[in-house]
């Protein structure tokens, strides 16, 4: 990555511009944001991957050490409580309010931002593992 002289711009340039960005400064896109009050927000990527729609229920399952999310279509509201709603009009993110689910995901933390792992098919249903060992919401930003 040595500088070279660009005849067009008449400036010294670095060959590989992509490597100039600091790794610590990169924003990590998280899939789920959880508040201790019970609000659970799902980012557009996970909404699309799991095909979440307004009125769907969300099930949290412990599978070994992993916590897995599964979308439940036409759910029984007595069993699932609050259902998914759009976070904003025309927005691509969804949210629901479930204090019990939030506290299971958060453990001792008051706030959390998590990524989801690769989707898994189990018994014909699609699950998204929540990577809870890394909470991006409480990591101190050094930039």
TORLOLO-391766 format. One record per residue (C-alpha): residue number from 1; residue in one letter; x, y, z. Coordinates in Angstrom, 3 decimals, padded with zeros to 6 digits. Layout:
// residues N
NUM,a,X,Y,Z
...
END
This chain:
// residues 143
1,x,000.000,000.000,000.000
2,x,002.493,002.570,-001.128
3,x,001.401,006.045,-002.178
4,x,001.387,006.621,-005.910
5,x,001.117,009.761,-007.967
6,x,-002.215,010.026,-009.773
7,x,-001.625,011.978,-013.002
8,x,-005.337,012.868,-013.362
9,x,-005.838,014.395,-009.929
10,x,-002.191,015.461,-009.660
11,x,-002.177,014.169,-006.081
12,x,-000.465,011.433,-004.162
13,x,-002.976,008.657,-003.472
14,x,-003.001,005.444,-001.499
15,x,-003.561,002.378,-003.664
16,x,-006.203,000.688,-001.531
17,x,-008.668,003.213,-000.198
18,x,-010.902,000.595,001.411
19,x,-008.298,-000.301,004.000
20,x,-007.966,003.252,005.250
21,x,-011.180,003.105,007.301
22,x,-010.512,002.253,010.917
23,x,-011.971,-001.039,011.998
24,x,-012.929,000.332,015.400
25,x,-014.933,003.083,013.760
26,x,-017.167,000.767,011.778
27,x,-020.795,000.717,012.844
28,x,-022.077,-002.770,013.430
29,x,-025.607,-003.288,012.219
30,x,-027.486,-005.173,014.874
31,x,-030.615,-007.250,014.304
32,x,-032.342,-006.891,017.660
33,x,-032.469,-004.067,020.181
34,x,-033.883,-004.930,023.585
35,x,-034.900,-002.562,026.372
36,x,-035.424,-003.716,029.959
37,x,-038.885,-002.094,029.860
38,x,-039.927,-004.842,027.437
39,x,-039.640,-003.200,024.022
40,x,-037.932,-005.502,021.532
41,x,-037.070,-003.979,018.171
42,x,-036.198,-006.059,015.128
43,x,-033.992,-004.538,012.412
44,x,-034.986,-004.633,008.744
45,x,-032.536,-007.426,007.922
46,x,-034.032,-009.893,010.408
47,x,-037.574,-008.738,009.564
48,x,-036.904,-009.642,005.924
49,x,-035.038,-012.890,006.685
50,x,-037.789,-014.243,008.909
51,x,-040.583,-012.727,006.819
52,x,-042.055,-010.913,009.820
53,x,-045.442,-009.249,009.310
54,x,-047.613,-007.089,011.494
55,x,-049.772,-009.298,013.696
56,x,-047.264,-012.174,013.826
57,x,-046.157,-013.536,017.163
58,x,-042.548,-014.178,018.153
59,x,-041.467,-017.242,020.053
60,x,-038.229,-017.431,022.025
61,x,-036.838,-020.942,022.382
62,x,-033.761,-022.131,024.219
63,x,-031.916,-024.613,022.011
64,x,-028.892,-025.916,023.883
65,x,-027.089,-022.745,024.963
66,x,-028.568,-020.644,022.158
67,x,-031.657,-018.474,022.341
68,x,-033.617,-018.827,019.113
69,x,-036.302,-016.603,017.610
70,x,-039.140,-017.999,015.593
71,x,-042.022,-016.169,013.935
72,x,-045.494,-017.534,014.591
73,x,-048.142,-016.808,011.947
74,x,-051.748,-016.192,013.036
75,x,-050.821,-016.697,016.679
76,x,-053.119,-017.320,019.596
77,x,-052.973,-013.940,021.345
78,x,-053.562,-015.485,024.773
79,x,-050.389,-017.523,024.358
80,x,-048.206,-014.917,022.638
81,x,-049.462,-011.687,024.164
82,x,-048.325,-008.648,022.243
83,x,-047.835,-009.094,018.521
84,x,-045.506,-007.448,016.040
85,x,-046.184,-003.902,014.895
86,x,-044.203,-001.637,012.581
87,x,-041.816,000.626,014.482
88,x,-042.785,003.562,012.271
89,x,-045.228,004.196,009.448
90,x,-043.815,002.686,006.289
91,x,-040.702,001.628,008.180
92,x,-038.923,-001.661,007.665
93,x,-038.336,-002.406,011.343
94,x,-040.799,-004.173,013.632
95,x,-041.237,-004.242,017.370
96,x,-043.201,-005.880,020.097
97,x,-043.571,-005.406,023.808
98,x,-042.832,-008.408,026.008
99,x,-041.154,-007.821,029.350
100,x,-040.573,-011.499,030.122
101,x,-038.927,-012.142,026.742
102,x,-036.795,-009.003,027.091
103,x,-035.480,-010.074,030.491
104,x,-034.580,-013.554,029.201
105,x,-032.582,-012.043,026.319
106,x,-030.936,-009.334,028.445
107,x,-030.102,-011.328,031.560
108,x,-028.519,-008.795,033.925
109,x,-028.168,-006.002,031.372
110,x,-030.532,-003.054,031.139
111,x,-030.200,-002.640,027.390
112,x,-028.955,-004.768,024.549
113,x,-028.144,-004.743,020.851
114,x,-027.560,-008.157,019.367
115,x,-026.860,-009.792,016.061
116,x,-028.491,-012.977,014.851
117,x,-026.622,-015.981,013.513
118,x,-027.364,-018.087,010.454
119,x,-031.010,-019.052,010.104
120,x,-031.753,-022.684,010.965
121,x,-034.560,-024.954,009.857
122,x,-035.852,-027.139,012.709
123,x,-038.970,-029.267,012.242
124,x,-040.021,-027.217,009.233
125,x,-039.784,-023.886,011.062
126,x,-037.170,-021.174,010.588
127,x,-035.248,-020.046,013.636
128,x,-032.762,-017.226,014.079
129,x,-030.222,-017.723,016.873
130,x,-029.585,-014.560,018.904
131,x,-025.890,-014.131,019.606
132,x,-026.311,-013.049,023.232
133,x,-022.679,-013.496,024.251
134,x,-021.905,-010.201,022.544
135,x,-024.012,-007.222,023.573
136,x,-023.161,-004.328,021.249
137,x,-025.350,-002.048,023.361
138,x,-023.057,-002.000,026.368
139,x,-019.643,-002.210,024.741
140,x,-017.848,001.066,025.220
141,x,-017.155,002.836,021.977
142,x,-013.500,003.838,021.790
143,x,-013.819,006.109,018.749
END
